[in-house]
Amino acid sequence: MDPNATTMTVTEFKARCLRLVDELGPSGILLTKRGRPVARVLPAASRDNRDLIGAMKGSITIKGNLLSTGVRWHAEP
């Protein structure tokens, strides 16, 4: 998470969202609910958005045959 992002509650964002979106900075806004982060609002042309593409590359491993259920069966004509 970006330490420069503004943090506010979902309720506060809802009350002020139109003005906040107009004034949205490059770091965006981190929305919280009951003290826990639930969403992040970023500008469409933000550099942060481009960083998300491919961010998980190399962290996911596929075990077994992706296209199989693992159950053997025989179809009868």
Residue, then its C-alpha position, 0 to 999 in steps of 0.5 A: m500500500d502507498p504510505n502517501a495515500t489518503t485514508m478515510t472511512v467508507t462513510e466519509f467517502k460516501a458523503r464527499c465522493l463527488r468532490l474527492v474524485d475531482e481532487l483525487g491525487p496520484s496516490g489515491i484514497l484508501l477506504t476503510k470499514r471498521g478500521r480495516p482496508v476494504a478498497r482503494v480509489l485510484p485515478a485512471a491514469s495513475r502510475d500505480n495502475r500500470d504497476l498492478i499489471g503483472a504484479m503477481k507474475g511468478s507467485i502462482t503455481i499450477k499443480g496438476n492438470l488445469l483442464s481436468t477434474g482428476v476423476r477418471w470416467h469412461a463414456e459409453p457409445 
